[in-house]
Amino acid sequence: CSWSFEEKLLKDEGFRKEYEYLEAEFQIIKEIIEARKDKNITQKELSDLTGITQGDISKIENGNANPSLKT
């Protein structure tokens, strides 16, 4: 069969629902990282510009944080 591993996993309804639930979060993380890199700034520089600690920016980019809308 020529299906990819991801395609096989997505056939499982439980996996697919969780994947779809988290997809928006992963897309936001990707956009944050890409925007920071497009501006050629470090996490520390972004921290200085936003007032969000560098550690928190790292957690956000790694998917290990649950920032509020205010953040």
PEDAJO-V503052 format. One record per run of one state. SS is the DSSP state (H for helix, E for strand, L for the rest). FROM is the first residue (numbers start at 0). LEN is the number of residues. Records with the same first field share a line. If there is no record, write none. Layout:
BEGIN
SS->FROM-LEN + FROM-LEN
END
This chain:
BEGIN
L->0-4 + 10-2 + 38-4 + 50-3 + 61-10
H->4-6 + 12-26 + 42-8 + 53-8
END
